[in-house]
Amino acid sequence: MTNGSIDINEFVVRIRSLIRYTEKLKASNAELSNAISVKDDEIEQLKAKLSEQEEKYNALLTARMLDITDGNIETVRKQVNNLIRNVNQCITLLSDK
């Protein structure tokens, strides 16, 4: 064989190696994309659960506040104002999205 045919054979071997490497990278990329998709779905589910739990917590706070029987109107006003601020903050956060 001549030196030129050895160079061509080496070139062909390297090209095939690059093709195999590219195929492995594509498979790895697809696998990672699927994992990201699964994690994104999981994050959305957890966000929904968190939102639900926050609503339940706020409802319990409101119920507790309404259950106050000590007659201290000023304390109740402060608590109501605090709840209003919290609601306004939530509205602001939601409107930013």
Protein Blocks (a to p, Z undefined) as FASTA:
>chain_A
ZZklmmmmmmmmmmmmmmmmmmmmmmmmmmmmmmmmmmmmmmmmmmmmmmmmmmmmmmmm
mmmmmmpcnlpaklmmmmmmmmmmmmmmmmmmmmmZZ
